[in-house]
Amino acid sequence: MKKVNIILMGFGNVGQAFLRVVHEKEDLCRKRYGLDIKFHSIFRQGGALYSSHPLNPGEILEKYSSLSLFQENPHWKSGIPLTEALESIRSGVLVECTPTNIKNGEPGLNHTHQALDRGWHVVTANKGPLVVDFPGLKEKARENRVDLRFSGATAAALPTLDVALYSLAGTEISRIEGILNGTTNYILTRMKEGIEYQKALKEAQSRGIAEPDPTLDVEGWDTASKILIISNAVLHTDFSLADVKVDGITAVPSHLLNEGKEEGRALKLLGKISKEADRFHLEVSLTLIDKDHPLFGVDGTNKGITFLTDTMDSITVIGGKSDPRGTGASLLKDIINIYFWDR
């Protein structure tokens, strides 16, 4: 049985979902993969639950999930720095679930560097550090002989990176197209049904599909961040967010909606990576797709991605839970892959 020590950074929706998924899958991880996953620190605003002995996930989820109650846990330590936890516990995996900041990557970027410097694997759902400093983080992980995994940062449960890096190994990928944001896809689906943009957005927010501040989603930056990470990870490019041409859905031209209805096509916000003259180009754009397009029927909060290859032709993956639980499950998957399949 391999013991896996966990430090969890961030205890919002995704962090709590991850803790819950691991708690539910404890027996499966032991029996199927020989992994005994133990939480030693859970960081939240102002401090952390910290113990040299494993914390009790079930008790935390039942009694201490809210911020005020969290601080009443007997293991709460106000102001404890991440470095103290990293250096006092035998190295394992830092799971990064703090809010995404695509401008400077913080605070997740600093957390990730600190963990890699001290020989900890990092599994992250946070796009910010990967958008800001992907080459630096990958190089640091290589130098310290640890893993940096981030499948949850590229469309939650949809296995974008797994398919590209493992299932398509040995191919040349010339084009990638993806519906990678459930919020925008839901809004466009409702607009296709005749609902105006603002009403569709408010409906998405009331259902918990869209964030209270949906800017990153509806202006296309979430999709842009995802295709940037996919490109740099899969195609070994060295792009930054400034290299991505980005459109959103805040001002959908009426003629596109009309053309789509009249011609039986679907309007989607696609993240695209295309190769022209031995150079890749990245963009996020509103696109009318025909019925024979593999992503045509991807509606609501569903997502999907299509890879065009030289030897395997076109490969498409559709689905994947588009919520914090799906992201939490992808974090667990990355941990299992580090310790079970890749060792």
Beta strands, then each sheet from edge to edge (+ up, - down):
strand 1: 2-9
strand 2: 35-44
strand 3: 47-50
strand 4: 76-78
strand 5: 93-96
strand 6: 121-124
strand 7: 148-149
strand 8: 173-179
strand 9: 244-246
strand 10: 266-276
strand 11: 279-289
strand 12: 304-309
strand 13: 314-318
sheet 1: 4+ 3- 2+ 1+ 5+ 6+ 7+
sheet 2: 9+ 11+ 10- 8+ 12- 13+
end
